[in-house]
């Protein structure tokens, strides 16, 4: 069924900020050709082509609009997607009718027009237009438009990838990642998968009290591209909604990979899972950098000391500059308030990093030690504890479940404050 949409003419001009619940799924390997009338639109599409979500698309930009498109496809096959910009004061309908004579039936068509075009919605639908966008367009408009063409279809990936990495070794990033995934599955009822990417020393199997015979190594060293059936066999079931793709945690080989080694695994799991949590080891290599940059959301876990401060600032700056159209990466502080340990104050940490932490998890050696030794999650030991509540709020933030509605003030609040009641 053809799905055409049009921007609301009352929307403010310019790029809109990416909200926490605005999940834009990446496109599969497709070809796209854009025919532009203005340099501004050409520049926006060129910038969008550099975005991670369009990384698998082969995008060609030409000037000339619908007339150039018709001329081109008289002698060339049509791509998966055609983007056409209209010229002010001209009718696009005649051009679309002519384009239909040379266009393959499965090609998706996007039209970028102006408010003065006066094109009827039904006329565009009748001519097979999949989306109509009112210009001028910004980079994020192009990304949203192209990705939505495929996220609405039955063949595209929709799962959200959340990458968790430590600013320094031993800060508890794996523990945070495993508890976040468990919380997403249990409290938010999301079909979730944890992928333990620390091939040699991964602890996810221990934390979930699992000892699967197969796991990530069977997928990564598979000679053929992994499919859904293979991934289902390799996943270990932890709870009703949570599965684990465990690391081998053996030292019988060296685990050196290319930058895109895990892409096929991630793409396959996106088709069946609502959320994929990556437990990224503390190392800086081609594939860890690639995994972080291409995640939908990133959480850096740090402790309040000088080395973590430096590394957190470097990580956030590098990842933010590499993902200009994404939400900025987040960070949380872990093991805050350890007795007799000098710490950097949270306010000073935030001022240096130039952003506030999304959570400050208190130090509790008994709670975390008991959970690790028993193969349990924090919420299983302290269901009503402060750390459990922090992990739930963090899981909501990372998956777009944040309630942005204004809270109603209680009429008894002033009295309660006078009495010292919280």
C-alpha positions as CSV (number, residue, x, y, z in Angstrom):
1,X,0.0,0.0,0.0
2,X,1.4,3.4,-0.9
3,X,2.0,5.6,2.0
4,X,2.3,9.3,1.2
5,X,2.8,12.0,3.8
6,X,3.2,15.7,3.9
7,X,4.8,18.1,6.4
8,X,2.4,20.2,8.4
9,X,2.7,23.7,7.0
10,X,2.5,25.1,10.6
11,X,5.7,23.4,11.7
12,X,8.6,25.8,12.4
13,X,11.3,26.0,9.8
14,X,14.7,24.5,10.5
15,X,15.9,21.2,11.9
16,X,13.9,19.8,14.9
17,X,15.8,18.4,17.8
18,X,16.0,14.6,18.0
19,X,13.8,13.5,20.9
20,X,14.6,10.5,23.1
21,X,11.7,8.6,21.6
22,X,12.5,9.6,18.0
23,X,14.1,6.3,16.8
24,X,15.2,6.4,13.2
25,X,16.1,3.0,12.0
26,X,18.9,2.7,9.4
27,X,18.2,1.8,5.8
28,X,19.3,-1.5,4.2
29,X,21.6,-1.6,1.2
30,X,19.7,0.4,-1.4
31,X,20.4,2.7,-4.3
32,X,19.1,6.3,-4.4
33,X,19.3,9.1,-6.9
34,X,18.3,12.7,-6.1
35,X,17.4,15.3,-8.7
36,X,17.7,18.8,-7.2
37,X,16.7,22.2,-8.3
38,X,18.6,24.2,-5.6
39,X,22.1,24.0,-4.1
40,X,20.6,24.0,-0.6
41,X,18.7,20.8,-1.2
42,X,21.7,19.2,-2.8
43,X,23.9,20.1,0.2
44,X,21.3,18.7,2.6
45,X,21.2,15.4,0.8
46,X,25.0,15.3,0.5
47,X,25.3,15.8,4.3
48,X,22.6,13.2,4.9
49,X,24.5,10.7,2.8
50,X,27.4,10.8,5.4
51,X,25.1,9.9,8.2
52,X,25.5,6.4,9.8
53,X,21.8,5.5,9.1
54,X,22.3,6.0,5.4
55,X,25.7,4.4,5.4
56,X,24.6,1.4,3.4
57,X,22.8,3.4,0.8
58,X,24.5,4.3,-2.5
59,X,23.4,7.9,-3.1
60,X,23.9,9.9,-6.3
61,X,23.0,13.6,-6.5
62,X,22.2,15.4,-9.8
63,X,20.8,18.8,-10.7
64,X,17.8,19.2,-12.9
65,X,14.7,18.1,-11.2
66,X,12.0,15.8,-12.7
67,X,13.0,16.7,-16.4
68,X,16.5,15.4,-15.8
69,X,15.1,12.3,-14.1
70,X,12.9,11.4,-17.1
71,X,15.8,12.0,-19.4
72,X,18.1,9.8,-17.3
73,X,15.8,6.8,-17.0
74,X,15.1,6.6,-20.7
75,X,18.5,4.9,-20.9
76,X,19.2,3.7,-17.3
77,X,17.4,1.4,-14.9
78,X,15.8,3.2,-12.0
79,X,17.2,2.9,-8.4
80,X,15.3,1.8,-5.3
81,X,14.6,5.5,-4.4
82,X,14.2,8.6,-6.5
83,X,14.1,12.0,-4.8
84,X,12.7,14.9,-7.0
85,X,12.7,18.6,-6.1
86,X,10.1,20.7,-7.8
87,X,10.9,24.1,-9.4
88,X,8.7,27.0,-7.9
89,X,5.8,27.9,-10.2
90,X,5.8,24.6,-12.1
91,X,3.4,21.6,-11.9
92,X,5.0,18.4,-10.8
93,X,2.1,16.2,-11.9
94,X,2.9,16.3,-15.6
95,X,6.5,15.3,-14.9
96,X,5.4,12.5,-12.6
97,X,3.1,11.1,-15.4
98,X,6.1,11.1,-17.8
99,X,8.4,9.6,-15.2
100,X,5.9,6.7,-14.6
101,X,6.5,5.6,-18.2
102,X,10.2,4.9,-17.6
103,X,10.1,4.1,-13.9
104,X,10.2,0.5,-12.5
105,X,7.1,-0.4,-10.4
106,X,9.0,-1.1,-7.2
107,X,10.8,2.3,-7.1
108,X,9.9,4.6,-4.2
109,X,9.5,8.2,-5.1
110,X,9.9,11.2,-2.8
111,X,9.0,14.8,-3.9
112,X,10.4,17.9,-2.3
113,X,8.1,20.8,-3.0
114,X,7.0,24.2,-1.7
115,X,3.9,25.5,0.0
116,X,2.8,27.3,-3.2
117,X,2.7,24.1,-5.2
118,X,-0.9,23.4,-4.3
119,X,-0.6,19.7,-5.2
120,X,-3.5,17.6,-4.0
121,X,-2.7,14.6,-1.7
122,X,-4.8,12.2,-3.8
123,X,-3.1,13.3,-7.0
124,X,0.3,12.4,-5.6
125,X,-0.9,9.0,-4.2
126,X,-2.5,8.2,-7.5
127,X,0.9,8.7,-9.2
128,X,2.7,6.5,-6.7
129,X,4.5,9.1,-4.7
130,X,5.6,7.7,-1.3
131,X,6.4,10.9,0.5
132,X,5.9,14.6,-0.1
133,X,8.2,17.0,1.9
134,X,7.8,20.7,2.0
135,X,11.1,22.5,1.6
136,X,13.6,23.9,2.3
137,X,14.8,20.6,3.8
138,X,17.6,20.2,6.4
139,X,19.9,17.2,6.8
140,X,17.7,15.5,9.5
141,X,14.6,15.9,7.3
142,X,16.2,13.9,4.5
143,X,17.4,11.2,7.0
144,X,13.9,10.9,8.5
145,X,12.2,10.8,5.1
146,X,14.4,8.2,3.5
147,X,14.6,5.9,6.6
148,X,10.8,6.0,7.0
149,X,10.3,4.6,3.5
150,X,11.8,1.3,4.7
151,X,11.0,1.2,8.4
152,X,7.3,1.1,7.4
153,X,7.9,-1.9,5.3
154,X,8.0,-5.6,6.4
155,X,11.6,-6.1,5.3
156,X,13.5,-3.5,7.4
157,X,15.1,-3.5,10.6
158,X,13.5,-1.5,13.4
159,X,15.3,-2.6,16.6
160,X,17.2,0.0,18.7
161,X,20.9,-0.5,19.5
162,X,22.2,0.8,22.8
163,X,26.0,0.6,23.3
164,X,27.5,0.7,26.8
165,X,31.2,1.3,27.2
166,X,33.5,2.1,30.2
167,X,35.6,5.2,30.2
168,X,38.2,3.1,32.0
169,X,38.7,-0.6,32.7
170,X,37.0,-1.9,35.9
171,X,34.4,0.9,36.2
172,X,31.5,-1.6,36.1
173,X,30.3,-0.9,32.6
174,X,29.4,-4.5,32.0
175,X,27.4,-4.7,35.2
176,X,25.5,-1.6,34.2
177,X,24.9,-2.9,30.7
178,X,23.6,-6.3,31.9
179,X,21.3,-4.8,34.5
180,X,20.0,-2.2,32.0
181,X,19.1,-5.0,29.5
182,X,17.4,-7.0,32.2
183,X,15.4,-3.9,33.3
184,X,14.3,-3.2,29.7
185,X,13.1,-6.7,29.3
186,X,11.4,-7.1,32.6
187,X,10.1,-3.6,33.5
188,X,9.5,-2.2,30.0
189,X,8.5,-5.6,28.5
190,X,10.8,-5.1,25.5
191,X,12.2,-8.1,23.5
192,X,15.9,-7.5,24.2
193,X,19.2,-9.1,23.5
194,X,22.6,-8.5,25.3
195,X,25.6,-9.0,23.1
196,X,28.8,-9.5,25.1
197,X,31.5,-8.2,22.8
198,X,34.4,-8.9,25.2
199,X,35.3,-12.1,23.4
200,X,38.1,-13.1,25.7
201,X,37.0,-12.0,29.1
202,X,33.2,-11.4,28.9
203,X,31.2,-11.8,32.1
204,X,27.6,-11.7,30.8
205,X,27.2,-15.5,31.1
206,X,28.3,-15.3,34.7
207,X,26.0,-12.3,35.5
208,X,23.0,-14.1,34.1
209,X,24.0,-17.5,35.5
210,X,24.1,-18.9,32.0
211,X,26.6,-21.3,30.4
212,X,25.5,-21.6,26.8
213,X,27.3,-24.0,24.5
214,X,27.1,-21.6,21.6
215,X,27.3,-17.8,21.3
216,X,28.8,-14.9,19.6
217,X,31.9,-16.8,18.3
218,X,29.7,-19.2,16.4
219,X,28.1,-16.2,14.6
220,X,31.2,-14.2,13.9
221,X,33.2,-17.1,12.5
222,X,30.3,-18.3,10.4
223,X,31.4,-18.5,6.8
224,X,28.0,-17.4,5.5
225,X,26.0,-14.3,6.5
226,X,24.1,-15.1,9.7
227,X,20.3,-15.3,9.2
228,X,17.4,-15.1,11.7
229,X,17.2,-18.9,12.1
230,X,20.9,-19.1,13.0
231,X,20.7,-16.3,15.5
232,X,17.7,-17.8,17.2
233,X,19.7,-21.0,17.8
234,X,22.6,-19.1,19.2
235,X,20.7,-17.0,21.7
236,X,20.5,-18.2,25.3
237,X,17.1,-17.5,26.9
238,X,17.6,-15.6,30.2
239,X,14.0,-14.4,30.9
240,X,10.8,-14.3,28.9
241,X,11.9,-11.2,27.1
242,X,15.7,-11.3,27.5
243,X,18.2,-13.3,25.5
244,X,22.0,-13.4,25.6
245,X,24.5,-13.7,22.8
246,X,27.5,-14.7,25.0
247,X,31.2,-14.3,24.5
248,X,33.3,-17.5,24.5
249,X,35.5,-16.1,27.3
250,X,38.4,-18.3,26.2
251,X,42.0,-17.6,25.2
252,X,42.5,-20.2,22.6
253,X,42.6,-17.6,19.8
254,X,43.2,-13.9,19.2
255,X,40.1,-11.9,18.5
256,X,41.1,-9.4,15.9
257,X,38.3,-8.1,13.7
258,X,37.7,-5.6,10.9
259,X,35.6,-2.5,11.5
260,X,32.3,-4.0,10.0
261,X,32.8,-7.6,11.4
262,X,29.7,-7.5,13.6
263,X,27.3,-5.5,11.2
264,X,25.6,-8.6,9.8
265,X,24.9,-9.9,13.3
266,X,23.5,-6.5,14.4
267,X,21.3,-6.2,11.3
268,X,19.9,-9.7,11.7
269,X,19.0,-9.1,15.3
270,X,17.4,-5.7,14.5
271,X,14.7,-7.6,12.6
272,X,13.4,-9.6,15.6
273,X,14.4,-7.7,18.7
274,X,13.2,-4.3,20.0
275,X,16.4,-3.5,21.8
276,X,20.0,-4.8,21.4
277,X,22.3,-3.8,24.2
278,X,26.0,-4.0,23.3
279,X,28.5,-4.6,26.1
280,X,31.5,-3.0,24.5
281,X,34.9,-3.7,26.0
282,X,37.2,-0.9,27.1
283,X,39.5,-0.8,24.1
284,X,39.8,1.5,21.1
285,X,40.0,-0.4,17.8
286,X,38.3,-0.2,14.4
287,X,35.4,-2.4,15.3
288,X,34.7,-0.9,18.8
289,X,34.7,2.6,17.3
290,X,32.5,1.5,14.5
291,X,30.1,-0.2,16.9
292,X,29.8,2.9,19.1
293,X,29.4,5.3,16.2
294,X,26.7,3.2,14.6
295,X,24.6,2.6,17.7
296,X,21.3,4.4,18.2
297,X,22.3,5.5,21.7
298,X,25.5,5.4,23.7
299,X,26.1,5.3,27.4
300,X,29.6,5.9,28.8
301,X,30.1,4.5,32.4
302,X,32.8,6.3,34.5
303,X,34.0,6.7,38.0
304,X,34.6,10.1,39.6
305,X,38.4,10.3,39.2
306,X,40.9,12.1,37.0
307,X,41.6,9.3,34.5
308,X,37.8,8.7,34.0
309,X,37.3,12.4,33.6
310,X,39.8,12.7,30.9
311,X,38.6,9.6,29.1
312,X,34.9,10.6,29.4
313,X,35.6,14.0,27.9
314,X,37.6,12.5,25.0
315,X,35.0,9.8,24.3
316,X,32.0,12.2,24.4
317,X,33.7,14.7,22.2
318,X,34.9,12.2,19.6
319,X,31.5,10.4,19.4
320,X,29.5,13.6,19.3
321,X,31.5,15.0,16.4
322,X,31.3,11.7,14.5
323,X,27.4,11.7,14.9
324,X,26.3,15.2,14.2
325,X,22.7,14.2,13.4
326,X,22.2,12.0,16.5
327,X,21.4,12.6,20.1
328,X,24.6,13.3,22.0
329,X,26.1,10.3,23.9
330,X,25.2,10.1,27.6
331,X,27.3,9.2,30.6
332,X,26.7,8.0,34.1
333,X,28.9,7.9,37.2
334,X,29.3,4.6,38.9
335,X,30.6,3.6,42.4
336,X,30.1,7.1,43.7
337,X,30.9,7.6,47.4
338,X,33.4,4.9,47.9
339,X,34.8,5.2,51.5
340,X,38.3,6.7,51.9
341,X,38.7,7.2,48.2
342,X,39.3,10.8,47.0
343,X,36.7,11.7,44.3
344,X,36.0,14.5,41.9
345,X,32.8,16.2,42.9
346,X,29.9,15.5,40.5
347,X,29.4,19.2,39.8
348,X,33.1,19.7,38.9
349,X,33.0,16.5,36.8
350,X,30.0,17.8,34.9
351,X,31.5,21.2,34.4
352,X,34.7,19.8,32.8
353,X,32.8,17.3,30.6
354,X,30.3,20.1,29.7
355,X,27.2,17.9,30.4
356,X,25.4,16.5,33.4
357,X,25.5,12.7,34.1
358,X,22.2,10.9,33.5
359,X,22.7,9.0,36.8
360,X,25.1,8.7,39.7
361,X,25.0,5.1,41.0
362,X,26.2,4.9,44.6
363,X,28.9,2.6,45.8
364,X,27.5,-0.5,47.5
365,X,30.0,-3.3,47.6
366,X,27.7,-5.8,49.4
367,X,24.8,-5.3,46.9
368,X,26.9,-5.6,43.8
369,X,29.2,-8.3,45.1
370,X,26.3,-10.5,46.2
371,X,24.6,-10.0,42.7
372,X,27.8,-10.9,40.9
373,X,28.6,-14.0,43.0
374,X,25.0,-15.3,42.8
375,X,24.5,-14.6,39.1
376,X,21.6,-12.3,39.8
377,X,20.5,-8.8,38.9
378,X,20.5,-5.8,41.3
379,X,16.7,-5.7,41.2
380,X,16.4,-9.3,42.2
381,X,18.3,-8.6,45.4
382,X,17.0,-5.1,46.2
383,X,13.8,-4.6,44.3
384,X,13.0,-1.3,46.0
385,X,16.5,0.0,46.4
386,X,17.8,3.3,45.1
387,X,20.1,1.7,42.5
388,X,17.2,-0.3,41.1
389,X,15.2,2.8,40.6
390,X,18.2,4.6,39.0
391,X,18.6,1.7,36.6
392,X,14.9,1.8,35.7
393,X,15.0,5.6,35.0
394,X,18.2,5.1,32.9
395,X,16.6,2.3,30.9
396,X,13.6,4.5,30.2
397,X,15.9,7.3,29.1
398,X,17.8,5.1,26.7
399,X,14.7,3.5,25.1
400,X,12.6,6.7,24.7
401,X,10.1,5.8,27.5
402,X,10.7,9.1,29.3
403,X,7.4,10.8,30.4
404,X,7.8,14.4,29.3
405,X,4.4,15.5,30.6
406,X,4.6,18.3,33.2
407,X,4.1,17.1,36.8
408,X,1.1,18.5,38.6
409,X,2.1,20.2,41.8
410,X,0.4,18.9,44.9
411,X,-1.8,21.4,46.9
412,X,-0.2,20.0,50.0
413,X,3.3,20.5,48.9
414,X,3.9,23.9,50.7
415,X,2.6,22.4,53.9
416,X,4.7,19.3,53.5
417,X,7.8,21.3,53.0
418,X,7.1,23.3,56.2
419,X,6.7,20.1,58.1
420,X,9.9,18.6,56.6
421,X,8.0,15.8,54.8
422,X,9.4,14.7,51.5
